[in-house]
């Protein structure tokens, strides 16, 4: 999601244009203050922040899977030892073409994190599956889940347009494959214009979901969100603060 | 205790794929030669301000590699043809024989270099004749348990009891130090190892001497990581420990200049410079390492470029201004690193407003005098320095005529180093800027020598861009054209080509099938929508009856092939939609061919025009082909040579509404469609000028009142 370079933001723009919604009007929202939330992503290269002190859940980036690379690429300087917080180990994925080594390494990392005393809630896969290929993605996830320890949940990040553009079969397939989806309302450092339009269609989703917010980004909660039976709260993507000089 | 602040250091951590290399997360490729600002996917094979800093470093290192007599630049064969513009990952794959290693390396946590693998302890004990057989057995058994798990120190006390000879005691003591080391008790381990630097067995002597420094480096990093495994915010390295580590590593290197741990010790020293924030020493070391072969320095070119970028170049999320960049430049004396920093300091915002990385340049580039003051440091690299001055003249001062004086014509070469290529590319760009009539022949003269990776595609872009601006599109598609890279040709066909060229390419048996299909697809779309029904019907005969209707056509100027699977095949061009198009069952269009036949009789036939608009609306591959392109002065954004202008559905609806011959049903449908252009979000999906909501309301009301009872009035419940 955020740190991968290349055309991903570009592709998003193309997608937005494609669907002809680039110019959707959106209201001036409130700014996301990390101190008012209790679940966070901590990505590579992002410094630990005070808001984490009261976190109930932390999504911690562990490693990346890149095309053509047989091994996991570590993204964390040292083994975490997180106290009193649920930890999701996050793996950023660029390809679903996994070697046996990759599966083994992910399981090893999970075990190491557990041995180090971290309260592991699950594994989160961060992959920008194309809206039209959700069924293939679901098949991958089902297989992955089979390999995980029984007490380890499987979660994924999701693109906002899945709810409105994803084919119903694909969404249903995902529902059977994962325990939760965190839907991002931003891309890069920018909140996606028109995210409210997507959120309205969240009623199509039959999977427990959280909404991924960008620290310092905009957010305006739709009235219908709180009453959605699958809504499980928010996750805030932390980033480094730039000093004003 | 002197405390080295780690605040700045923190920001250096290069775990993200790009330190200064990137400024933002996304990027868009801009298809021209001269870029002024950083874009992660607009790198080119010549040293330039806009290139990723790692790309510039790697190009410089590739030249160092190929400059050695007899040396050949190691390159891998690309899975698909090289693009004129590329990502850092592409170049790392092509030029870095050890690219994988660099990607795998978590270089902030581990030492820059790790000691040789394999258990040399076991080998040393097995070979040491001073040991009694029972001593050997005990030592090997303890070693095994030590490596299997975190063995307690008492195990080693036991080992020391059964050992009698001095040699065996030394090995046993070494095992004790190793156990302390693996238990992260680095201070104690350093003391233990230090006590063994004069031990009897040569292996223990050398290894312990090395391990003193290694343990101290690790000790200096003690506490560096927080509970999340991130670098601690307020942590600082203990300066005395760093100094002691450096002294210990120096001692090892003096005693064992060619020792088995020599390269690792050198890497650890480098880590020490970094921990101590001794930028001067760090840069000297990087400069020295760049001159060594990857084998001699135990780190590949790709890894080294990545590490230098992480540790030296400006950290991400740091505001950049002239003063901070000058401060960085002031402390730098190595010419190769200076070149990297100077090029970066010549970035300026794109004049056309293109690109998404406004924040990485501040519009206050390095001054000429600052650059000139660096001259003494470039004594060994004068051609590079002269090039940097010319870059400044071109990119910052914008004086192309002077560039021609600074860089003599050397277009005809049997091959180009990247610096030679950079110089001539800059001269060529200056010729283009001056609209010199020899610019094209200059590019052509360079072509035969452009042999290194990415050189030739860069020239293809230069030629295509020139021909487009010169109005000589036909040259690009002539049999002897040097322009091969598919996108360069496709964008010109899709955006610029006139009907005649499209028709020629559609029938050109010498052209790739995909290119022929694209030419025909564009030709038919434009004829169908731009009031050229007669030619449409003629050219429709070129579509094979079994042409696919599935798939999609989208001009893709993205170059993220690195992230696309190797076996990826683009979708077939859905030419079949011109024979079997989707229609709206309720409005009842007869199909595109029949509609066009009606338009041959009467170009204003309202029903047929609505049906053409429906063809565009319902067949997704053509729905957005009329979207206006942004103009950022790149390949394929000059005015189209195809007559008629972009097709905009809204224009059809307003024309039908204004046409007195339109039927009641046609007008109702036009109103229905016009309102629906803004569904469901209020955004205009039909192209053309946006109309205010009041107009949409007026259409809605007109439909409900004037066309009450029609299917379309009944079907519409809202306006947006």
Interface residues (C-beta under 8 A of the other chain):
Chain A: X2 X3 X4 X5 X6 X7 X8 X9 X10 X11 X12 X13 X14 X17 X18 X20 X21 X22 X23 X24 X25 X42 X43 X44 X45 X46 X47 X48 X52 X58 X60 X66 X67 X68 X69 X71 X73 X74 X75 X76 X77 X78 X79 X80 X81 X82 X83 X94 X95 X97 X187 X188 X189 X194 X197 X239 X240 X241 X242 X243 X244 X245
Chain B: X10 X11 X13 X14 X15 X16 X17 X18 X22 X24 X25 X26 X27 X28 X29 X40 X41 X87 X88 X93 X100 X103 X104 X106 X108 X109 X224 X225 X226 X227 X228 X229 X230 X231 X232 X233 X316 X317 X318 X319 X321 X356 X554 X558 X559 X560 X562 X563 X564 X565 X566 X624 X627 X680 X681 X682 X683 X684 X685 X690
